[in-house]
Amino acid sequence: MRSSPGTVSVFVALAPVLRKGDYLKAILDGKALEKKYYSTVIQLETIDRGMHQLAVAVYDKRV
C-alpha cells in the first residue's frame, strides 16, 4: 500500500449483501482492527507505507 498520509479506501464486494446489524472487520497483517464497518466501504487510516496483507471478515449481528 502506498499513501503519504496513510489513508487507504477499501471497497468490498459481497454476495449476499450485509443484513441489518451485520458488520465487517478489517484484518490487517493478521490483526483484527477494532472498528466495525456497517457498509462495504472501509476507510483505513494511519497505515504505514509498505507491503501489507488485508482481509475482511463478515460478522453476524449476534456476535
C-alpha positions in Angstrom: 0.0 0.0 0.0 1.2 3.4 -0.8 -0.3 6.6 0.6 1.6 9.6 2.0 -1.0 10.4 4.7 -1.5 6.6 5.4 -5.2 6.6 4.4 -6.5 3.7 2.2 -10.0 3.1 1.0 -11.2 -0.5 0.6 -14.3 -1.4 -1.4 -15.7 -4.8 -0.5 -17.9 -6.8 -2.9 -20.3 -9.2 -1.1 -22.9 -11.7 -2.2 -25.3 -11.8 -0.5 -25.3 -8.2 0.8 -24.9 -7.3 4.5 -28.1 -7.8 6.5 -29.3 -5.2 9.0 -27.0 -5.3 12.1 -24.2 -7.4 10.4 -20.8 -5.7 10.1 -17.4 -6.0 8.6 -14.0 -6.0 10.3 -10.7 -5.4 8.6 -7.8 -7.8 9.4 -4.5 -6.1 8.7 -1.3 -8.1 8.8 -3.1 -10.8 10.8 -4.6 -8.5 13.4 -8.3 -7.6 13.5 -8.8 -3.9 13.7 -11.1 -2.6 16.5 -13.6 -0.6 14.3 -16.8 -2.2 13.0 -17.9 -1.2 9.5 -21.6 -1.3 8.6 -21.1 -0.6 4.9 -18.9 -2.2 2.2 -16.6 0.9 2.1 -13.8 0.7 4.6 -11.5 3.7 5.3 -8.2 2.6 6.9 -6.1 5.4 8.5 -2.6 5.7 9.8 -1.4 2.8 7.7 2.4 2.6 7.5 3.9 2.8 4.0 5.0 -0.6 2.6 3.6 -4.1 2.0 0.7 -5.4 4.0 -1.9 -8.2 3.9 -5.5 -7.3 4.2 -8.6 -9.5 4.8 -12.2 -8.6 5.6 -14.5 -10.7 7.7 -18.3 -10.5 8.0 -19.8 -10.7 11.5 -23.3 -11.6 12.3 -25.2 -9.1 14.4 -25.5 -11.7 17.2 -21.7 -11.8 17.7 
